Amino acid sequence: MFSQHLEIVQQHTDNALAASGHDGVLIYANHPHNYFLDDMPWPYRPNPHFAWWVPEAANYPRSFLHYQPGRQPVLYLYQPRDYWHSVPTAPQGEWASLFDIRPFADHSELPDFSLLKNHAYIGQPEVSPLDANQTNPEAVLNPLHWGRSYKTGYEVEQILAANKRALKGHQAARDAFYAGKSECETHLDYLRATAHTEAELPYGNIIAQNANGAILHYQQLLREPFPEFARYSFLIDAGACQHGYAADITRTYAWNESPFDDMIQALDTAQQQLVNQAVAGQSYIALHEEAHVHIGDILHDFEVIKVPGQEAAEMGLTQVFFPHGLGHFLGLQVHDVGGKQADPHGTPIPQPEKHPYLRLLRTLEAGHVLTIEPGIYFIPLLLDAARDNALGKHIHWNTVEHFLPYGGIRIEDNVRVGTHEAYNLTRSVA
C-alpha cells in the first residue's frame, strides 16, 4: 500500500515542480528547538512534507529528502556518533527499499546542497542552503498542499489505525470519569490506554469536566476531582497518531440522566445527519450553515432560545452557542492544509463574513478526510455579550442558568468523503 502511496506523492510532486519550473526539491525533516534561555528542546515534530514521504519521520530529525522527477528519492539519514542520546536505527521494511538511503553522522558529510541547480527547498528557512526565493516557494507549496488534501489508501489506513488507538483512550477516559477521577488522572489513563507519551499526541488533550467544557481549548487538567454532588459533565477532545497521521475525536458525557444528557443525544443525532451529507459536491460552508440550523432547533426544543433553528441561525443567535467552525481537513496535521484553496495555484477562497473562524471553505471531493464536530456551549463571555444586545431577548435565561454548570457539548468524528456516500472512519472502528 505504501508503494502506491509513494507513486501518488511523486506524481503530485512532479506536477508541482513542472508547474513551478523546478528540476527538483530538497525537503528538510526539521530539528528540535530549545526553550528560550534553556538547553532543553520542545517536543519534536517533523516537517509534514517530509512525513508525507517518510512513514517514520518522527525518528529521523535533521535528515533530508532529495527528489528529482524520474529518479529514486534519496534519503540522507542523520545517524550521529552520540552517547548522550539514542541514535536512529536504519529503516526497515517495504518503504525503506523504495529509497536510496545514505546515512551521515555530521553535516560536513552531506553534499553541498547549495550547488543544486533550479531546486526548491521545503523546511525551516534558517537551514535552507538555497536562495530565499527558492526557499518554501508558494509556487511549489500550493500545488503540494492541494495534493495533500486528497488522501491515498495508505493514508486512510493510517488515520483508521489512529482512530482505533484513540478510541481505546476515549473508553479509558470515559471509565475514569464515571469512576470519579480528576481531569489529570483521566488524562493519564488516556495516555496509558493509547500507549502514547504526552509528546506523541497529535495535540494537547482537552479533558474538561463541568463548566470547563465551555472553554474550547481547555488545557488546565485539574488535579483534584470534583465532589460527587458537584459532578455534571465530561467533554473529551483527544486523538492519537499512526505514522504521523492524526485522529481527532470528541465525545461528551453527563454524570446522571438529565436534560443535558438528552441534549447530548440530540446533538449526536444531528451530527450523524451532517456526517452523512459529507459527500462529493457538498459545499462545506453550506454544511456549516446547516449545522447552525440543527443546533438552533435543539436549543429551541430544550427551551434555551425562543425562536426556531432557521430564524436563530439567520439572526446570528446560534453563534452565541456554537462559535467555532464545523471542522477541518485531517491528515499529517490535525488542521491539515489545503482547506482554503480554490485551485492548485493557491487562489484563496474568500472567508465568509459571517463565519470568520472556518478552517475549511472547499466544496468536498472524493478522497478528502475531515472532521465533523458541531457543538453547543454555555460560555459566560458570549452569553454576557448577548444579554447586553438585541439577541438577549430571544434567550430563556433561566434555562441558560440551569445549563451553565455543564459547560458544553461537542461530538466529533473523522470522515472520508466518497462520491456518493460518506465513510465515518471513527465509528467504523468503534
N, C-alpha and C positions, 0 to 999 in steps of 0.2 A: 504493500500500500504506500510506503514511503517513497519508493522509486517513482510511482505515478505522481505523487505529490511534487517531488523534485522536478519532474518534467514540466509540470504546470508552472512552478515557480520560475524555472528557467525561461519558459515561454513568456511569462509576464515581464521578466527582466529583459529579455531580448527585445520585446516590443517597446519597453520604456527607453532602452538605450538607443534603439533605432529612431524613435520619435525625437529624442533629445540630441542625436548626433554624436553619441559617445561610443567608444570602442570597447569599454569595459567598466567594471565597478569594483571598488575596494570597500569592504564593509568591516568595520571595527566592532569587536564584541562588546566593548565597554570595559571600564575598570572601576574598582571601588573608590569612593570619595571619602575623605576623612571628615569628621565633625569639625566645626570651627575651633581652632586652637587646641586640637587634640590629635593623637596618633591612632585613634580608633575609627574604623570606617563605618559608614552607613551600611545597612544590608544591601548586598549586591544584586542588581537587576541587569540582565543582558539587554543589549540593543535589540528591539523586537525584529528588526530587519535581519539581523544575524540569526536570531532564533527561528525565523521563517525557513532558513536553510538548514540549521544545525539543531537536531532534536534535543541534545543535551547541552544547550548553550549555557545554562547556568553553571556548568562545571568548567567552562573554558574562558575565564576573563583574560583580557589583554591579547586575545587571539585575533587573527584577521582572516577574512574570506576574500579571495581574489577570483573574479569571474569574468571571462570573455566569451561571448557567444561562439558556439561551435567547439569549445574546449572544455575539458573536465575541470570542474571547480577545484581550486587549490585552497586547502585549509591550513594556514600557518598556526600550529597549535602550541600555545605557550606552556612549556613544562620547565619551570625554573629549577636550578640547583638550590634547594632550600631545605633547611631543617627546622625553620620556625613554623611553617605551615605545610599542610598536606599538598602534594603535587598532583595535578590532574593526571589520571591514568590514560593510556592510549584508548581511543574509541574502539568499541567492539560492535559487531552486529552488521545487519544488512546495510544500514545507512552509511557506515564508515567506508565500505567498499566502493561507494559512488564518488568518493573524493580522493584527490591526491593530497594526502596528509603529510605535512612537513613540520616535525617538531622543532622548536627552538627554545633555548634557555635564556637568551638575552637578546634585546632588540638589536644589538650590533650584529647578530647573526642573520637578520632579515635582509631581503633585497632592499635596495634603495628605491622605495616606492615613489619618491619624488620624480623619478625618471619615467614613470608610467605616462605614456602619451595619450592624450584625449580620453582620460578616465574621469569618472565621478567618484567621490568619496562619501560614504554614509556613516555617520557616527559622531562622537564627541569632537567638536571643532578644534579643541586645543591639541588633539593628537593628529590632525589631518596633515599628511605630507604634501597635499596639493594646494593650489591657489584657492583663495576664498571663493571665487566664482565657480569652482568645481567641487566645493565642499557643501554637501547637502543641497544640491541644486533642486529647486522645485520642479524643473522640467523632467527630472528623474523620479523624485519622490511622489509627485501627484499620480502618475500612472501606476506606480507600485502600490500606493495606498488604495487606489481603485481596485487593483487586482487582489489585494489582501481582503477586500470586503466580500469576495466570493470564496467560500471555504471548500477545500478539497475533501474527498472522502477520508483521507488520513486525518485532517484537522477536525472533522466532525467526530471521528472516533476518539480523539484526544479529549475533546470537550465532553463527550459522553462519559469517558472514564473519570474526568474531573468531577462531573456531576455525581457519579456513583460514589466517589470518595467523599464529596461534600455532604451528601445525604446521610452518610454514617455519622458525620459530625452533628448534623441537624437533629438526628434521632437522639444522640447522646445529650445534646443541649436541651432538647425538649424534656427528656427524663430528668435532667438536673434541675430544670425549673420546677417541675412538679414534685421534686424531692425537697424543694425549699432552699436550694443552694443560691449563693450570691452570684452576681454577674461575673465576677472574676473566677470563681470556681466553675461556673458554667463554661466560660471561655477555655479554661484548662481542660475540661472534659472534652470540649470540641477538638482541641489540638490532639489529645490522645487518640480519639476515635478516627481522625483523619491521618494520623501518623505524620503530621506536619509540624515543623518548628514555626515559631512566630514569623521568621523571615521568609519562610516558604509560602505563606499565604499570598494569594493574589492581591489582597487589600486587607486593611485592618478590619477585623471582625466588629460588627455592630451587635452588641449584646445588651439589649436595653429592656429593663423591667419598668413597669408602671409608666409614669409620666415621661421617663427618659425616652420612650418610644416616639415622642413628638419632636425629638432632636434628630434631624435627618441623618447626620453623620456622627452620631453619638459614639464617643470613644473612651469614656471615663473608666468603666469597669469597677463598680463599687465592690469593696472587699467584704462588707457586712451584708448579710441577707436581710430582706425586709421581713418584719414580723408577720406571722400568718394572717392576722386580721387586716394587714395593710398590703396584701398581695393582690394585684389586679390583672396584670397582663405581662406578656413577654414578646418582644419583637426581635428576631434574629436575622441579620443580613450577613451571610458568611459564605465563603467559597472555598475552592481548592484548586490545585494545579496538576496538570499532567503534561510533561514535556513542554512546559511553558504556556500551555493553553489553560484558560481560566473557566471555572464555573462561578456563577453569581446567582445565589438563591436567597429568597427572603420568605419567612413564614412568621405568622403571628398567632399567639395562643392566649386564651383567657384562663384565669385561675379557676373560676367557677362558671357554671351555666348562668348566663346573664344576657341582657340585650346586647352587650358588647360582643359576646360570643356569637350571637345571631348576626351581628353586623359583619364579623369576620367571614361567616359562611356566605353572606350576601355578596361581599366583595370577591370572594373566591369564585363564585358562580359568574360574576361579571368578568373577572379576569380570564376565565376559560373561554367565554364568548369572544373576548378580544384576541386571545391566542388563536382561536380557530379562524380568525379573519386575516392572520398574518400570512397571506399568500401573494404570489407574484401579481403585480399590478395594483396592489393596495398602497395608497398614499399613507406614509407613516404619520404625517401631520394630521390627516383626516382621522386616522385611528386614535391618535392622541385626543383629538377633539371629541370623538365618540366616547372615549373613556370619561371625559368630564360629564357627559350626559348620564352615563351609567352611575357615576359617583353622585351626581345631583339627585338622581332617582332614589338611591339608597338613603341619602341624607334626608330626603323628603319623607320616605317611608318610615324612618326612625324618628321623625318629628324633630330633626335638628334644624331644618330650614322650612320655610313656609311656602315655597314655590316648587313646582316640579323640575325635573332634571334639565330639560331643554332650555327653559327660561332661566334657570340658575346658571347654566353654562354661558348663555349669551350675555348675561349681565356681569359676568366675572365673579359671581358668588362662589362657585366651586373652587376657584383658585385660592380662596381662604383656607380650604381644607385639603387641597391637592396642589401644592405649589411647585412640584418638580415635573420633569418630563416622564413620558410613559416608558422610556427605555433607551437602549443604545446598542450599537454593534458590539459583539463579543468575540474574543479570539485570543491572540497573543497579548493583547492589552485588554483590561477589563472594559474600559471605554475605548473600543477599537477604532481604528482610523477609517476614513472614507465616508463618514456619515453625513457630511455637509457638501459633498462634491456633486456637481451636476453632470460631470463627464470626467474622462481620464486626465484631461488637461488641468483639472483643478478649478474650473469655473465654480464660484461659490453659489450655493442656493441661498436666496435671501432668507434671513431669520424672521419668522413670523413675529409681528409686533406684539401680539397677544401672548406669545409663548417664547419668551427670550431665553429660557433655560433648556430648550430642546437640544439634545446632542445628535439626533438623527432626523434628517429632513428629506431623505430619499423616498422615491417610490420603490417598494420592495421588489426584489427579483429572486428567482430560484438560486439557492446557494448562499444567501445571506443567513447569518446566525445572529440573533439579537435577543434582548431581554424584553419581557412584557411585565411591568411592575406598577400597576396602579396602587394608589394609597389614599387613606383617609386619616387626617391628623387633627388633633386639637392643640394647636400651637398658640400659646398665650400672646406672643408678639403679633401674630397675624390677626388673632381674634380681637385684641385690643384696638388694632387699627381699624378693623371692620366695625367695631362698636361705635367708633367716632365718625364714621362716614355713612353714606346713603345705604350701604349694604346691611348695616346693622338691623334695620327694621325688618329684614327678611329672615332673621335668625331667632330661633327659640332659645333664649339664653339660659333658661332653667335646664333644658336638656343638655346644652353645652357644659354647664357646670357639673352635671352628673358624669359626663364622659371625660372631663379633664384629667382625672387621676389615671385613666387608662392609656394616655399618651397618643397612640395611633396604631394604624394597621397598614401593613404593606404585604402584598403577595407577589412573588417574582419567580418566573420560570425562564429557562433558556430555550429558545425556539429556532428551529431551522425552517426557512421558507421554502416551500415547494411550489411547483407550477400550479397545482390545483388544491393542495391542502397543506396545512401547517403540521410540523412534527415537533411535539413537545418533548425535547430531549430530557428535561428534568423528570417529568412524570413517567417517561418510558422506562426509566431505570429505578424508579421509586419502589 
